[in-house]
């Protein structure tokens, strides 16, 4: 769809033009109108057009002056003159300005339609040529940013695509748009940036914009960065971030600046507002510790108990506390906290999901907001709960009964022998079947369950550790202490102090 702008000082002419041409049938759209050249120029400052239809004789600024000024801003615009004057000087001037046609009023419909079709064909070819050039140029720069091109070829490509970087100071700017629905506007933003800053701006495979910005000094850089920020802010309505790479002195070193910009882009996670991400902003987020009032053991219990609602409430609450904290926590620490949750839960439920873990961790490292991080974790919970449900349904009736009995009688003396008597099954066969269907040998399963129950009592009661050990099924307090420290890493008393204080 190409944009058309109409200019005439007689309103009925403009209305007649709108009604005369089936614009949409030609792949055209009338995006604006004006009553003189000056008004048209003002409106066109924030409006891209492909075809201009204008009268000549108008107050303030005539049509030929308008075309001349427009040529300076956008030489590729196709201009068609509609005039009541057949004087040769106007026709000659129009031809010098490269107009598509000089049509006399009243306009001959067939001639107008034919002129529009010719203009569209030229625009189509120009677009194809421009796209081909852009693809080849962008590919070369992308290779340079990824150190995939040698210096000799790079210099040859610079000459081939007429690329010039007229300042010695260069920085690579990475622009990322959060809302995928806005990505279709990336091409338009890219063209605006290249036009305004006379700089190269490419689109990478992830749909992000990469601007190669040259500048004279620090003041010039900040002026240009703020202008880029303002341009993007006025073009899109969603969240965006602009990460500013390090300063380099040569195009050969641009990859260093790009790598630094990518590193800074990780701070999107903690930079709530849209705008620039610089070294100065990143330096504010250095706190390496993540702490919340939400205990990981509670989350484990919810997952094992298939309590999806409480698990989701836990994860939202924990990350809300982090997000609302006045402490400037480093994004690497927050992502590390999320990864710890994943690995701890997988260890807890003993599911073989190595491929899934790699994918989830990759998503976490690429998450651009707390909302996205929470969504990733909730999606992971859903996967785990589904697998646990499938695993439970695959268990034989005898193991389902044994597991349920253990959950209800963990505090009593339990062994494969006592359970084999109760469920009328050979103890050796029961042990083999139990390990096959739960993924744990019987002793590990019961020990793990008792320790989790012990943690719960340590946190929720003031009972002594030795008494708690007996309440969860350990007849010997010394053995309870030994098992707790072996599995958890610290003594029951130390664990209680640590978790109550947190």
C-alpha positions, 0 to 999 in steps of 0.5 A, spaced: 500 500 500 502 506 497 501 513 501 498 519 497 497 526 499 493 531 495 494 539 495 489 544 492 487 550 494 480 549 492 476 544 497 471 541 492 477 539 487 480 535 493 473 532 494 472 530 487 479 527 487 478 522 493 471 520 489 474 520 482 479 514 483 478 507 486 484 508 491 484 502 494 483 498 488 490 501 485 493 499 492 493 506 494 491 510 500 490 517 501 493 519 508 492 527 508 491 533 504 493 541 504 490 547 501 497 550 499 504 548 499 506 551 506 501 547 509 503 541 506 510 541 508 508 542 515 504 536 515 509 532 511 514 532 516 511 527 520 508 523 514 511 518 509 508 519 502 510 515 496 505 519 491 504 527 491 498 530 487 498 538 487 496 544 484 500 549 481 497 556 483 496 556 490 497 562 496 503 562 501 507 556 497 505 554 490 506 547 487 512 547 484 516 550 490 513 544 494 515 539 489 522 542 489 522 542 497 520 535 497 525 533 493 530 535 498 527 531 503 525 525 499 527 524 492 523 518 491 516 521 491 512 521 485 509 527 483 503 529 479 501 536 477 494 538 476 493 545 473 489 549 470 494 553 466 498 550 460 503 555 460 510 552 457 514 555 463 510 551 468 511 545 464 518 546 463 519 547 470 515 541 472 519 536 467 526 539 470 523 537 477 522 530 475 514 530 475 511 524 473 506 528 468 503 535 468 495 534 467 490 539 465 484 541 469 478 538 468 482 532 469 482 526 464 480 520 468 484 515 463 490 519 463 490 520 470 489 513 471 495 511 467 499 516 470 498 513 477 499 506 474 506 508 471 508 511 478 506 505 482 510 500 477 516 505 478 515 505 486 514 497 485 521 497 481 524 502 486 522 498 492 525 491 489 531 494 488 532 498 495 530 491 498 535 487 494 541 493 496 538 493 503 539 485 504 546 485 501 548 491 505 545 488 512 548 481 511 555 484 510 554 489 516 551 483 520 557 479 518 562 484 521 558 485 527 559 477 528 566 477 526 565 473 520 568 477 515 576 479 514 578 486 513 580 485 506 573 483 504 570 488 509 573 494 505 571 492 498 564 491 501 564 498 504 566 501 497 561 497 493 555 499 498 558 506 498 558 506 506 562 512 509 563 513 516 565 520 517 567 520 524 572 517 528 568 515 534 563 509 532 558 506 537 553 500 536 546 501 538 541 495 539 534 497 539 529 492 542 521 492 542 518 488 547 511 487 544 511 483 538 505 486 535 509 492 533 515 489 530 511 490 523 513 497 524 521 496 525 522 497 517 518 504 518 523 506 524 529 503 520 528 508 514 526 514 519 532 513 523 537 512 516 534 518 513 534 523 520 541 521 522 544 519 515 547 512 519 546 505 517 541 501 521 540 494 520 535 489 522 538 482 525 535 475 525 531 477 531 527 483 528 531 488 533 534 494 530 542 495 530 544 502 528 551 504 527 552 511 530 558 515 528 559 522 532 564 527 534 564 527 541 561 525 548 556 531 547 554 530 540 553 522 542 548 524 547 544 529 543 544 523 537 542 518 542 536 522 545 534 524 538 533 516 537 530 515 543 525 521 542 524 518 535 522 511 537 518 514 543 513 517 538 513 512 533 511 506 537 506 505 543 509 499 546 515 498 551 522 499 548 529 499 550 535 502 546 542 499 549 548 503 547 555 499 546 562 501 547 565 507 543 570 504 538 575 508 533 574 503 527 569 499 523 573 493 524 572 494 531 564 495 531 563 487 533 566 490 540 561 495 541 555 490 539 557 485 544 557 490 549 550 493 547 548 486 547 551 485 554 547 491 557 541 489 553 540 484 559 538 490 564 531 490 560 529 486 566 530 491 571 529 497 567 522 498 567 521 504 563 522 505 556 529 508 554 536 508 553 540 503 557 547 505 558 553 504 562 551 509 567 544 506 568 547 498 569 552 501 574 546 502 579 544 495 579 550 491 582 546 488 588 548 480 587 543 478 593 536 475 591 532 475 598 524 474 598 519 471 604 517 466 600 521 459 601 523 454 596 521 448 600 514 451 600 514 451 592 517 444 592 511 442 596 506 445 592 509 442 586 509 435 589 502 436 591 500 438 584 497 445 587 498 449 581 494 455 584 499 456 590 505 454 586 503 460 581 501 465 587 508 463 590 512 465 583 508 471 582 509 473 589 516 472 590 518 476 583 513 481 585 517 482 591 524 482 587 520 487 582 518 492 588 524 492 592 528 498 593 535 494 592 538 495 585 539 487 584 543 485 578 539 482 573 544 476 573 542 474 580 535 475 578 536 470 572 540 466 577 534 465 582 529 463 576 534 458 574 535 455 581 528 454 582 528 450 575 534 446 577 531 445 584 524 443 582 527 438 577 531 435 582 525 434 587 521 431 582 526 426 578 524 427 571 528 426 565 527 433 562 534 435 560 532 438 553 527 442 556 531 444 562 536 447 556 530 450 553 527 453 559 534 456 561 535 459 554 528 463 555 530 465 562 537 468 559 533 472 554 527 474 558 526 482 557 521 483 563 519 480 570 512 479 567 516 474 561 520 471 567 514 469 571 510 467 564 516 462 563 516 459 570 509 458 570 509 455 563 515 450 566 510 449 572 505 447 568 509 442 564 512 439 570 505 438 573 502 435 567 508 430 567 507 428 574 500 427 573 502 422 567 507 419 571 502 418 577 497 415 572 502 410 569 503 407 576 501 400 577 495 400 582 499 397 588 505 402 587 499 408 588 496 404 594 503 404 597 505 411 595 499 413 598 500 409 605 507 412 605 504 419 605 499 418 611 504 414 615 511 416 614 512 418 621 511 410 623 516 405 622 516 403 615 520 398 611 519 394 604 518 388 609 512 391 613 509 394 606 510 387 603 506 384 609 500 389 608 499 389 601 501 382 600 507 382 595 514 379 595 518 385 598 524 384 593 519 385 587 516 391 591 522 394 592 524 393 584 517 395 582 517 401 587 524 404 584 522 403 577 515 407 578 518 412 582 525 413 580 527 412 587 529 406 591 525 406 597 530 408 603 531 414 599 524 416 598 522 415 605 528 419 607 526 425 603 519 425 605 521 425 612 526 431 611 521 435 608 516 434 613 522 436 618 523 442 615 516 444 615 516 443 623 522 446 624 519 452 620 512 452 623 513 450 630 518 451 636 519 444 638 526 441 639 530 438 633 530 431 636 523 431 638 521 433 630 526 428 628 522 423 632 515 426 630 517 425 622 519 417 623 526 417 626 527 413 632 534 415 633 535 423 634 543 422 632 541 418 625 536 424 624 541 429 625 546 425 621 541 425 615 539 432 615 546 435 615 548 430 609 542 431 605 541 439 606 548 441 608 547 444 615 544 442 621 537 442 623 538 448 628 542 452 623 537 451 617 531 453 622 535 460 624 537 461 617 529 460 614 526 464 620 531 470 619 530 470 611 
